[in-house]
Amino acid sequence: MLELPVTIRLPRKGEMRHRTDLNELLEKRQEAQIVQGYDLKDNKTPQLPYVFYAAINVHNSKLWELFIALSDFFPDQVQTVYSINDLHAVTTAPLPKTEVMNTLTGFKTELTQDGNLNFGLLHHTKTALIELTVTESKYIKFWGIDKPSFLNCMASFHIPQRPRLEFIDEYPKVVEPLSRFIPNAKKPEEVIKALDRAFKVQR
């Protein structure tokens, strides 16, 4: 089973009364293939200049390390994308990658464990699209152009390609505040405001 962040768990009895199919979904969840691995699809949309797309389940304790490794696929200038639950998402202007990564590292705990935050990197030109997203549920979406190097990266993390793979947000889940587990953790809104200041984003 996949190691999840401390903030994400299964609903307890009575927590989601509005779902008539909750019991059925929770039964399916017991058999779900929510394990470490990745699903790979080649690009069949030639209008977009990427070669493949991968969705990756990684143990939460290894999430940041994998994010750093995948950031190596980007050039020296990148855009940053971040939001709370995909609401009012921001895409910054291109910035030096070292500056971006240093800023994000300051919020490593919140970005990797808070089940409300998503973030990532983007490089998009007429000839190349590279995109790296860490979802609120803390799995990775990656659009890339160098498939052999990506496969080597997955092998180095011992993450297998799987013909059948499921993700935590396909089933009911409850997200707890990170501060319940890490008292000094910043709230999602505080992280977003801090990133706005660091990247000079005007809303």
Buried (B, 14 or more C-beta within 10 A) or exposed (E): EBEBBBBBBBBEEEEBEEEEEBEEBBEEBEEBBBBBBBBBEEBEEEEEBBBBBBBBBBBBEBBBEBBEBBBEBBEEEBBBBBBBBEEEEBEBEBBEBEBBBEBBEBBEBBBBBBBBBBBBBBBBEEEBBBBBBBBBBBBBBBBBBBEEEBBEBBEEBEBEBBEEBBBBBEBBBEBBBBBEEBEEBBBBEEBBBBBBEBBEBEE
